Amino acid sequence: MTVTEDSPELAPGIDEFGPGIDPERLAVCLSVLDELDDIEVDHPDAIAVRRATAGIYRTVKQRRRQERRA
């Protein structure tokens, strides 16, 4: 995965979404996710990451569902 620099017109600003994640921490997160390809599927670290990302996905899905109902 590569990171590209978005133009100001395409990238939403802080005003719209609020402050984001510290760029250094985000880079570490993406680096860890990239390392998942190098370890076994049943490795405890891979399982922990899958559970964490599943929780995030579930939360986002529930929020979107609530927004549609509101």
N, C-alpha and C positions, 0 to 999 in steps of 0.2 A: 504494500500500500504506500502511496506517495502522498505527500502533503503539498497542496498548491496554495498560492496566495490568491485570495478572492478579491475582486474589485470592490470598492466601497458600495457600489450600487447593488451588488448581489448579496453581500454579507449583511445580515441584520445587525443593528447596532445594540449597544448595551442598554439604551433607553427602552428598546422593545422587550428584551428578555431579562434584563438585570445583569449583575456581574456574573461572569462565567468562572470556569475552573482556571486556576493558575496554569499558564502555558507549560511550565516545567513539570508540574504534576500530571498534566494531561499527556505530555510526551512519555512519561514513565508508564502511565496506564496503557497507552497504545503499544509501547514497547513490550510490556508484559503480555498483552493479548497476541502480539506477533510471535512471541516465544512458544505459544501453545502448540504451534505446528510441529515443534521439535520434541515434544514429550508424548508419552503414551496416553491414550484416551482414558485409561483407568488409573492414571497417576493421581494421588491425592490433591495435588495442586490444580490439575485440570478439572477435577470434580468440584473443587472449591470455587473456581472461576465460573464454571457452568452454573452452579447454584446461585452465585451472586448475580450473574447476568440474567438468569431466568427471573430472579426477583425484580430486577430493574424493568425487564420487559413486562412483567405482570403489572407492576405499578403504573407504568405508562399506559398500558392497555385499559386499566381501570379508570384512570384519569380521563382518557379520551371518551370512554363510554359515559362517564358522568357528565362531561361537557356537552355531549350530544343530547342527553336527557334534560339538561338544564334549559 
